[in-house]
Amino acid sequence: MRKIVDIRPLKRELRAKYRKIRENMDPAQKKEFDEAIFKRMVASPFYRDARTLLCYVSTPIEVDTIGLIQHAFSEKKTVAVPKCLDRSGKMAFYAIQSINELKEDTFGLLEPDPSVHACVSDFSGALCILPAFAFDTEGYRIGFGKGYYDRFLQRFNGVKVGICYPSCIANKLPHGRYDVPADYVVTPKYILTIKKQEDHENG
């Protein structure tokens, strides 16, 4: 098997490529894609079965998650959103009751307040929506380069779901030995089910 010693430069190039694709997306097309992804998500068995939704709060270039969060509230699911706790990559999820409870950080991102919101540590029955610029057909992603989700996923055993636009799906993306793939990738037209390692072993 061919090994790449340092894939970070390649990831940076891909991050810039897919960021540009997102930034240049037609607003009407983006809205149509967001609505289609939302419909596929809420109809999926892995979403319906989830008791807890761990979900990032979307920025303008990401797949919209506000509608999904609001839907989870209406379904009486526990909703928790992330907060980066330090520069070393530590991140935690905090339960919220409303989007209006969130506050903007210095970068304009909406985050929970750890002094007000309870930290979620029980991930049984949890589904985590993964942020990314791109996903590939094996569930690997090009994230935002900070490593917060990479570290979190090392200790998360729940269902991992990517949501992605068609132009940001690749056949194969570079990934390291510690990268954790999504279990499913939801696009406007289909849901990609990733073959898990244990499925190979059991099959």
C-alpha positions as CSV (number, residue, x, y, z in Angstrom):
1,M,0.0,0.0,0.0
2,R,1.4,3.4,-1.0
3,K,2.0,5.7,1.9
4,I,1.9,9.5,1.9
5,V,4.3,10.9,4.5
6,D,2.6,14.3,4.8
7,I,-0.9,14.8,3.3
8,R,-1.4,18.2,4.8
9,P,-0.3,20.3,1.8
10,L,-2.7,18.2,-0.5
11,K,-5.5,18.7,2.0
12,R,-4.9,22.5,2.0
13,E,-5.1,22.6,-1.8
14,L,-8.4,20.6,-1.8
15,R,-9.8,22.8,1.0
16,A,-9.1,25.9,-1.1
17,K,-10.6,24.2,-4.2
18,Y,-13.9,23.1,-2.5
19,R,-14.2,26.4,-0.5
20,K,-14.2,28.2,-3.9
21,I,-16.8,25.9,-5.2
22,R,-19.0,26.6,-2.2
23,E,-18.5,30.4,-2.4
24,N,-19.4,30.4,-6.1
25,M,-22.5,28.3,-5.8
26,D,-25.7,29.9,-7.1
27,P,-27.9,30.9,-4.1
28,A,-31.0,29.5,-5.6
29,Q,-29.3,26.2,-6.4
30,K,-27.9,26.1,-2.9
31,K,-31.3,26.6,-1.4
32,E,-32.7,23.8,-3.5
33,F,-29.9,21.5,-2.5
34,D,-30.3,22.4,1.2
35,E,-34.0,21.6,1.1
36,A,-33.5,18.3,-0.7
37,I,-30.8,17.2,1.8
38,F,-33.0,18.2,4.7
39,K,-35.9,16.1,3.4
40,R,-33.6,13.0,2.9
41,M,-32.1,13.5,6.4
42,V,-35.4,13.7,8.3
43,A,-36.8,10.7,6.4
44,S,-33.8,8.5,7.0
45,P,-34.0,5.7,9.6
46,F,-30.8,6.8,11.3
47,Y,-32.2,10.2,11.9
48,R,-35.6,9.0,13.1
49,D,-33.9,6.5,15.5
50,A,-31.6,9.0,17.0
51,R,-32.4,10.3,20.4
52,T,-29.7,13.0,20.4
53,L,-28.6,15.2,17.5
54,L,-25.0,16.6,17.6
55,C,-25.0,19.2,15.0
56,Y,-22.8,22.1,13.9
57,V,-24.5,25.5,13.3
58,S,-24.0,26.2,9.6
59,T,-22.3,29.2,8.1
60,P,-23.3,30.6,4.7
61,I,-21.0,28.3,2.7
62,E,-22.1,25.1,4.5
63,V,-25.1,22.9,4.0
64,D,-27.8,24.5,6.1
65,T,-28.4,22.9,9.4
66,I,-30.7,25.4,11.0
67,G,-33.8,23.6,9.6
68,L,-32.5,20.3,10.8
69,I,-31.9,21.6,14.3
70,Q,-35.4,23.1,14.4
71,H,-36.9,19.8,13.2
72,A,-35.0,17.9,15.9
73,F,-36.5,20.3,18.5
74,S,-40.0,19.6,17.2
75,E,-39.3,15.8,17.4
76,K,-38.3,16.3,21.1
77,K,-34.7,15.1,20.4
78,T,-31.9,16.3,22.6
79,V,-30.0,18.9,20.4
80,A,-26.4,19.7,21.2
81,V,-24.1,22.0,19.3
82,P,-20.3,22.2,19.5
83,K,-18.0,24.7,21.2
84,C,-14.2,24.7,20.7
85,L,-12.7,25.0,24.1
86,D,-9.1,25.7,23.4
87,R,-6.5,25.9,20.6
88,S,-5.3,22.3,21.1
89,G,-8.3,20.8,19.4
90,K,-10.6,20.2,22.4
91,M,-14.3,20.4,21.6
92,A,-17.4,19.7,23.6
93,F,-21.1,19.6,22.8
94,Y,-23.7,21.5,24.8
95,A,-27.5,20.9,24.9
96,I,-29.6,23.8,23.7
97,Q,-33.4,24.5,23.7
98,S,-33.4,27.2,21.0
99,I,-31.1,28.6,18.3
100,N,-31.7,32.0,19.9
101,E,-29.7,30.9,23.0
102,L,-26.5,30.9,20.9
103,K,-24.0,33.8,20.9
104,E,-21.6,34.9,18.2
105,D,-17.9,34.3,18.9
106,T,-15.1,36.5,17.7
107,F,-15.3,34.9,14.2
108,G,-19.1,35.4,14.0
109,L,-19.9,31.7,14.6
110,L,-22.9,30.9,16.8
111,E,-21.8,28.9,19.9
112,P,-23.3,27.7,23.2
113,D,-22.3,29.2,26.5
114,P,-20.7,26.6,28.7
115,S,-21.7,28.6,31.8
116,V,-25.4,28.3,30.8
117,H,-25.7,25.1,28.8
118,A,-25.1,21.5,30.0
119,C,-22.3,19.6,28.5
120,V,-23.5,16.3,26.8
121,S,-21.3,13.3,27.6
122,D,-23.7,10.5,27.1
123,F,-23.6,9.7,23.3
124,S,-25.8,6.6,23.4
125,G,-28.4,6.9,20.6
126,A,-26.6,10.0,19.2
127,L,-26.2,11.0,15.6
128,C,-23.4,13.5,14.7
129,I,-23.5,15.7,11.6
130,L,-20.0,16.2,10.3
131,P,-18.9,19.5,8.8
132,A,-16.7,19.4,5.8
133,F,-15.8,21.0,2.5
134,A,-16.0,17.7,0.7
135,F,-16.6,13.9,1.2
136,D,-15.5,11.0,-0.8
137,T,-17.3,7.7,-1.6
138,E,-15.6,6.0,1.4
139,G,-17.0,8.6,3.8
140,Y,-13.7,10.5,4.4
141,R,-13.8,14.2,4.4
142,I,-11.9,17.4,3.9
143,G,-12.6,19.4,7.0
144,F,-11.8,22.9,8.0
145,G,-8.3,22.0,9.1
146,K,-8.5,22.6,12.8
147,G,-8.8,19.0,13.9
148,Y,-11.5,19.5,16.4
149,Y,-13.9,16.9,14.9
150,D,-11.0,14.5,14.2
151,R,-10.2,14.4,17.9
152,F,-13.8,14.2,18.9
153,L,-14.5,11.3,16.6
154,Q,-11.8,9.2,18.2
155,R,-14.1,8.8,21.2
156,F,-17.5,8.9,19.6
157,N,-19.2,5.6,18.9
158,G,-22.6,6.9,17.6
159,V,-23.8,7.4,14.0
160,K,-21.7,9.8,11.9
161,V,-23.4,11.5,8.9
162,G,-22.0,13.8,6.3
163,I,-24.2,16.2,4.4
164,C,-22.8,17.4,1.1
165,Y,-23.4,19.1,-2.3
166,P,-23.0,17.0,-5.5
167,S,-20.0,19.2,-6.6
168,C,-18.2,18.4,-3.4
169,I,-18.3,14.6,-3.6
170,A,-15.0,13.1,-4.7
171,N,-14.2,9.5,-5.6
172,K,-11.2,9.5,-3.2
173,L,-9.8,12.0,-0.8
174,P,-6.5,11.8,1.0
175,H,-6.8,10.6,4.6
176,G,-4.5,9.6,7.4
177,R,-4.6,6.5,9.6
178,Y,-6.5,8.4,12.4
179,D,-9.2,9.9,10.1
180,V,-12.6,8.5,10.9
181,P,-15.1,8.2,8.0
182,A,-18.8,9.0,8.0
183,D,-21.3,6.1,8.2
184,Y,-23.5,7.8,5.7
185,V,-23.2,10.8,3.3
186,V,-26.5,12.5,2.4
187,T,-26.7,14.5,-0.9
188,P,-29.6,16.1,-2.6
189,K,-30.1,13.0,-4.8
190,Y,-29.1,10.0,-2.7
191,I,-27.8,8.7,0.6
192,L,-24.4,6.9,0.4
193,T,-24.1,4.1,2.9
194,I,-20.5,3.4,3.8
195,K,-19.4,-0.2,4.2
196,K,-18.0,-0.5,7.7
197,Q,-15.0,-2.5,8.6
198,E,-17.0,-4.8,10.9
199,D,-19.4,-5.4,8.0
200,H,-16.5,-6.8,6.0
201,E,-15.3,-8.9,8.9
202,N,-18.8,-10.3,9.5
203,G,-19.6,-10.8,5.9
